Amino acid sequence: MSGKLLIIEYDEINRKLARDILEHHGYEAIEAENCRKGISMAREQSPDLILMDIQVPYMDGVTAVGVLKNDPATRDIKIIALTSFAMKGDRERMLEAGFDDYMAKPIDTRELPSFLDRCLLKKDNGG
């Protein structure tokens, strides 16, 4: 699959790792180091999917997902929570906050492309 994906990640090394994996698998990757910039980029560039870190300075990912899901211009973009919160109940908490799916850090570099393909396939099929 292919598509435009927005990576919202504060840590430069994690952002570069995600970008390199995505580009290697045929995705176009755009990046933001914080949620305010990411929201602006989502509105301007309409990515197919957003990978969003939860713990980001200035505005956390949970607040940002609320902004994006309440904006008619961005509400249909799939948003995946990327977080080191991997305790029992964290996935459910992220889904309740408005994320479409959840992936714990550190990301599994071998699983990420097929995970994203499934997320984008669900989007294309209306799910």
C-alpha positions in Angstrom: 0.0 0.0 0.0 1.0 3.6 -0.1 -0.3 6.9 1.1 0.7 10.1 2.9 1.3 9.6 6.6 1.9 12.4 9.2 4.3 11.5 12.0 3.7 13.7 15.1 6.6 12.7 17.4 8.7 14.9 19.7 11.8 12.7 19.7 13.8 13.3 16.6 15.3 9.8 16.6 11.9 8.1 16.8 10.6 10.5 14.1 13.5 9.6 11.8 13.1 5.8 12.5 9.4 6.0 11.6 10.0 8.1 8.5 12.7 5.7 7.2 10.5 2.7 7.7 7.5 4.3 6.1 9.5 5.6 3.1 11.2 2.2 2.6 7.7 0.7 2.3 6.4 3.2 -0.2 4.6 5.7 2.0 5.1 9.4 1.8 6.1 10.6 5.3 5.6 14.1 6.6 6.7 15.1 10.1 5.9 17.4 13.0 7.7 17.7 16.3 4.7 18.8 18.2 0.9 18.6 18.1 0.2 22.2 17.3 2.4 22.0 14.2 0.9 18.5 13.4 -2.7 19.9 13.6 -1.7 22.6 11.2 -0.1 20.2 8.8 -3.1 17.8 9.0 -5.4 20.7 7.9 -3.1 21.8 5.1 -2.0 18.4 3.7 -4.8 16.0 4.5 -2.7 12.9 5.2 -4.3 9.5 5.0 -3.2 8.6 8.5 -1.5 10.2 11.5 0.9 8.4 13.8 0.7 10.6 17.0 2.9 10.4 20.1 0.9 11.0 23.3 3.6 12.7 25.4 4.4 15.8 23.4 5.2 19.2 24.8 2.9 22.2 24.5 -0.2 20.0 23.7 -0.5 16.3 24.5 -1.7 13.8 21.9 -5.0 13.2 23.7 -5.9 16.9 23.5 -4.7 17.0 19.9 -6.8 14.0 18.8 -9.9 15.8 20.2 -9.1 18.9 18.2 -8.6 16.9 15.0 -11.7 14.7 15.5 -13.9 17.8 16.1 -12.7 19.6 13.0 -14.7 18.8 9.8 -11.6 19.1 7.8 -9.7 16.4 9.7 -12.3 14.3 11.5 -12.1 11.4 9.0 -8.3 11.0 9.1 -7.2 7.8 10.9 -5.1 8.6 13.9 -3.0 6.0 15.6 -1.7 6.6 19.2 2.0 5.9 19.5 2.8 5.6 23.2 5.0 4.1 25.8 1.8 3.7 27.9 1.5 -0.1 27.5 -0.3 -1.1 30.7 -3.6 -2.9 30.9 -6.4 -0.5 30.0 -4.2 2.0 28.1 -5.3 0.9 24.7 -8.9 1.2 25.7 -8.3 4.6 27.2 -6.7 5.8 23.9 -9.6 4.5 21.9 -12.1 6.2 24.2 -10.1 9.5 23.7 -10.8 9.3 20.0 -7.8 7.4 18.5 -8.6 4.9 15.8 -6.0 2.5 17.0 -3.0 2.1 19.3 0.6 1.0 19.0 2.9 0.7 22.0 6.5 1.9 21.9 9.1 0.9 21.1 7.5 0.2 17.8 8.0 -3.1 16.2 9.7 -2.1 13.0 8.7 -5.3 11.2 5.1 -5.1 12.2 4.6 -1.3 11.5 4.1 -1.5 7.7 1.5 -4.3 7.8 -0.3 -2.6 10.8 -0.5 0.6 8.8 -1.7 -1.3 5.7 -4.5 -2.8 7.8 -5.5 0.6 9.2 -5.5 2.2 5.7 -7.5 -0.7 4.3 -10.1 -0.2 7.0 -10.3 3.4 6.1 -10.8 2.6 2.4 -13.5 0.1 3.3 -15.3 2.6 5.5 -14.2 1.1 8.8 
